[in-house]
Amino acid sequence: MEPQRFELTAPDDWHLHLRDEAALADVVGYSARVFRRAIVMPNLRPPITTVDQAHAYRERILAAIPVGHRFEPLMTLYLTAATPPSEIEAAHASPWVHAAKLYPAGATTGAEAGIADLSAIDDVLRTMERLDVPLLVHGESIDPAVDVFDREAVFLDQTLTPLCQRFPGLRIVVEHITTAEAVDFVTRGSSRIAATVTAHHLLYDRNAMFRGGIRPHFYCLPVLKRERHRSALLQAATSGNPKFFLGTDSAPHLRTAKEAACGCAGIFTAHAALPLYAEAFESVGSLHRLEGFASHHGPDFYGLPRNDDRIALERTRTAIPMSLTMASGDLIPLRAGDHVAWRVCQAITD
């Protein structure tokens, strides 16, 4: 008999976009109601490149959290060719900064100030390896000759494999993986390599972007891939392997920025993130492994304590609104106008 209620240790989101200013206030509550902590992406405009900027951004996030929710933002630095090793030392000394993010230049939203040539940050990576500061990687090739559906596999082969050989002690999270090649890379790599997996990459293949016409709200980077890749991701996420853990990559963009001649990449899932993951895990009879993926593997890899409270999911068909209101416009969430099979119950304390 299918379970009607499922309890788990309060989860964390190890890859989240919260934006800033009015947009931050509009979206942070969706995550704070379910997740106790989140690794917050630094790709603002301008990006968060220093510890002082990360601290100030953290204060803005804390001020925007709705009353009654306990939510801890875990801050990250945006690596540029100008990042000095001393900033990594400052990050290591900071209680608020937990990682540094590598964006290949121009690879995704807000990546314009990223890295075009990795040799430019060798000293930074060496310092990160020495101090055990995790490197978070958007793993896509920026070579214009590489097909968009091959960019992850090419990056892993041509860029990340040599980097791992040069810095074998570096702790690396390959973020929002999308391919069978990435699953293999992480599985066969050392214990210092892990990956986050999104709900949308577990639930949808690339056909979703073209079903009945162009579907811009399914456009993200890395893009959705073939069904065989989705299947490989689902197998990895539900395997119990501690190298794979939850990272929503929830990315809020206004409808006008998505439904445009050059629409932004990003899918907003924070409104129903945990129910969406529950659907994915239940689809292969692995709901019992959701707790490890959502609540245990991430903090274990980052060397942080697991959360000490619990939440519950109950089987309730829950409608998703057609749009969510933001201060400057409306946002179209994943599954807009449809439903999810689960909903999150009130938090349960030990």
C-alpha positions, -999 to +999 in steps of 0.1 A: +000+000+000+013+034-009+023+056+022-001+085+029+024+103+052+062+104+052+084+120+078+121+130+074+148+150+090+143+187+080+160+190+046+185+216+032+188+230-003+224+229-015+219+251-046+195+281-045+190+314-062+174+341-040+181+372-060+181+405-041+160+435-030+123+432-038+127+398-056+145+384-025+116+394-003+092+378-028+108+344-030+128+336+002+097+325+021+091+296-002+124+280+007+124+291+044+091+273+050+106+239+041+144+240+041+165+248+072+196+258+053+205+267+017+237+273-002+230+307-018+243+314-053+265+346-057+256+355-093+239+388-086+246+419-106+272+428-095+283+394-082+292+386-046+330+384-049+342+392-014+335+381+022+323+415+031+298+415+002+287+380+012+281+391+048+260+421+037+240+399+014+234+374+042+221+402+064+196+412+036+184+376+033+179+373+071+159+405+071+136+392+044+128+358+060+091+357+071+086+358+108+084+324+124+108+306+101+142+294+110+164+295+079+201+298+076+217+311+043+251+295+036+270+321+016+293+316-014+318+337-033+318+342-071+353+334-085+367+358-111+401+361-127+408+389-102+400+369-070+431+369-048+440+339-026+437+362+004+399+363-002+397+325+001+416+327+033+391+353+045+363+330+034+378+301+053+379+322+085+344+334+081+315+315+098+291+326+070+310+316+038+309+279+030+322+276-006+333+294-038+315+291-072+331+286-105+311+299-135+327+294-169+324+329-184+290+334-200+278+299-194+246+308-177+226+337-161+249+361-143+281+343-155+295+372-175+322+378-149+331+341-147+363+323-157+374+320-193+408+304-185+411+282-154+449+288-153+441+323-141+429+310-108+454+282-101+467+300-070+431+304-058+423+267-064+455+257-046+445+278-016+410+262-016+426+228-017+449+236+012+421+251+033+394+226+022+371+253+009+346+235-014+345+245-051+310+246-066+311+241-104+287+250-131+299+223-154+294+234-190+319+241-218+318+276-232+333+266-265+308+279-291+316+249-314+302+225-288+265+215-291+244+228-263+233+192-254+270+181-251+284+210-231+283+192-198+300+160-210+327+180-228+334+201-198+338+170-176+362+155-201+382+185-211+381+208-181+371+191-149+390+159-152+423+177-157+414+201-128+408+171-105+442+157-115+460+189-108+442+194-074+433+159-061+425+172-026+400+198-038+365+193-025+342+197-055+304+198-060+294+194-096+261+213-095+228+205-112+241+175-131+221+165-162+238+136-179+247+099-176+283+110-181+281+133-150+267+105-130+296+083-140+321+110-134+309+116-098+304+079-090+339+069-101+356+100-087+372+103-053+353+108-021+359+145-024+336+148-055+298+151-051+269+164-071+236+182-067+205+171-086+174+192-093+138+181-092+131+192-128+160+172-142+147+141-123+111+146-136+115+159-172+135+152-203+141+177-232+108+169-249+091+191-222+106+222-238+089+215-272+057+197-263+030+215-284+053+244-291+082+263-274+078+260-236+101+287-222+094+279-186+111+246-191+143+263-204+172+261-179+209+257-180+222+231-183+192+223-205+170+192-200+185+162-218+174+129-234+153+104-215+183+081-210+200+109-191+170+116-169+168+079-161+205+078-151+200+108-128+170+093-112+188+060-106+218+079-090+196+102-068+176+073-055+205+048-051+214+059-016+249+069-028+259+098-004+277+116-033+243+128-046+221+153-028+194+178-032+200+211-049+169+227-064+186+254-085+153+272-081+157+304-102+131+331-102+126+351-134+096+372-142+073+360-169+084+389-191+120+377-189+111+342-198+085+348-225+108+371-245+128+370-278+158+359-258+144+343-227+163+338-195+174+303-184+160+291-151+131+272-135+113+282-103+106+252-081+109+265-046+071+267-042+068+229-043+104+216-042+101+188-017+068+174-031+084+174-066+113+154-053+089+130-035+071+124-068+104+115-085+115+092-058+081+075-055+081+069-093+108+043-088+096+030-054+124+048-035+106+072-012+124+056+017+157+070+003+145+106+001+156+114+036+192+105+029+192+125-004+174+156+010+186+157+046+218+137+053+241+135+023+246+173+019+255+182+054+278+152+057+297+162+026+300+198+037+311+187+072+280+203+089+257+188+114+224+173+103+193+192+112+177+182+145+141+186+137+117+169+114+090+177+089+064+155+072+049+151+037+013+139+033-003+126+002-026+154-008-033+165-044-023+201-042-029+227-069-002+249-083-013+285-092-010+297-127+014+324-115+030+339-084+028+376-077+061+395-073+066+432-067+076+439-103+055+414-121+044+378-121+064+346-120+054+312-136+063+283-113+070+248-125+037+229-129+017+262-131-020+254-134-014+217-126-008+199-093+016+179-071+007+147-054+022+157-020+023+186+004+046+196+033+030+194+067+038+217+096+073+212+110+077+185+137+102+191+165+120+164+183 
